């Protein structure tokens, strides 16, 4: 939940998002009884069974959303059965080795835990970004285009958090800008995510120094300063400097869930109804006959040109002026270009005559078969569910466009 001035007021309708623990009950009944149903006449009738009412802890513990937490009694948590079988001696799998744990335990925490030694410059990061990232995230982190438009924007050229309070109350108002510099509270997440999940489709292929360089570049295009110093091309980021990074939106989220007191802090926040809604915790008859005060947008955007439609069909393609279109082009642009538009992904890129000639040495039937079944980092049919003939058409389009 993002904090902003007068955050108790919401547009259209108030919505409170709570993280509810599995062991939390918001509204337990005071008198819960279960009576067994009589069996058929031929069977011996059994006495009715009564389930004890929920027993709350003596200390009055509250769940993370402010609701009561009950005890499990006779295998029942309120009206729900709990499996209390002893669990031991499982024989599935084995304990991981220290090396296996180290290979996966690469998360980086805000306090620097897990952050390796290393260094990288903004200039080196710029070169790496152009080689491994720009094809999806756009130049200078401006966002993907075309078939790569689903990849997020990483920078808007500033680190101001002012836009996060925007709620589009006027037709020409801008919405919140949620990119690295304006929204992310910690740079540790950036380092960890790049090293563990990027670049697609070769995650965990970057060295510590390369990751430092990419982080330095991304911080620089977001106009982040470190210890009052701007990040120019010659700036070298290392572990010592990294620990001095303070992101603009570091304190922009409530409640604070960091540190050993995080769960307790979250419980305390949601247990106090003054922090959200109308300040009164209520489960029924909350308005007492009063008319709800609904806050609506001051300016409703409805003058769209052309008018908005509920029609879900894609607009008809105008092929009269453009001339005939290759039957495989559309699938290529929708699903194949993300890897084949550049050689940075390790796949033969569109227009590269030499690369495709090498692929075709195997024969066109082998090329089709590898693509349909999947090969190396490529999933079967590129991750699509099209027919074999449709997929072959996309392959033909790439081959014919690369002669």
Number of C-alpha atoms within 10 A of each C-alpha: 12 13 14 15 7 8 13 16 16 16 14 10 11 14 12 12 10 13 12 15 11 9 13 18 20 15 10 18 12 10 9 13 14 12 10 12 11 12 10 8 7 6 8 9 12 10 10 11 11 11 16 16 19 20 15 16 12 8 6 10 15 21 25 26 22 22 19 19 25 22 16 17 15 11 14 17 19 24 16 9 12 13 8 10 7 6 6 6 6 7 6 6 6 7 8 9 9 8 9 10 11 10 10 10 11 17 16 19 16 16 11 14 11 14 19 14 11 16 19 22 23 25 18 20 24 22 14 17 23 15 14 18 22 18 23 24 23 21 16 21 22 17 20 21 13 11 17 20 14 12 15 16 20 23 26 20 17 16 23 17 17 12 14 19 16 13 14 17 16 12 12 9 10 13 13 16 20 17 20 27 28 27 22 18 19 20 22 22 16 18 22 19 18 20 24 18 14 17 19 17 14 14 13 17 16 17 11 17 19 20 25 28 29 28 26 30 29 23 26 26 22 23 20 25 18 18 12 9 9 13 22 16 15 11 18 19 22 19 14 12 12 20 16 12 18 16 20 19 20 13 14 17 15 14 19 16 14 12 10 8 10 13 16 14 18 21 22 17 19 22 17 14 16 13 15 18 15 12 11 12 15 10 8 7 8 11 9 7 7 8 7 8 7 12 12 12 14 11 11 11 12 9 9 8 6 6 7 9 7 5 7 6 6 6 7 6 7 8 9 7 6 8 8 8 9 12 14 18 18 14 19 24 16 13 17 24 19 22 23 20 20 18 16 19 20 14 16 23 23 23 17 18 15 13 15 20 15 11 14 14 10 10 11 15 11 13 16 19 15 16 20 21 12 15 14 9 13 17 14 15 25 20 12 14 10 13 10 13 11 15 22 22 19 22 22 19 19 24 21 14 14 17 12
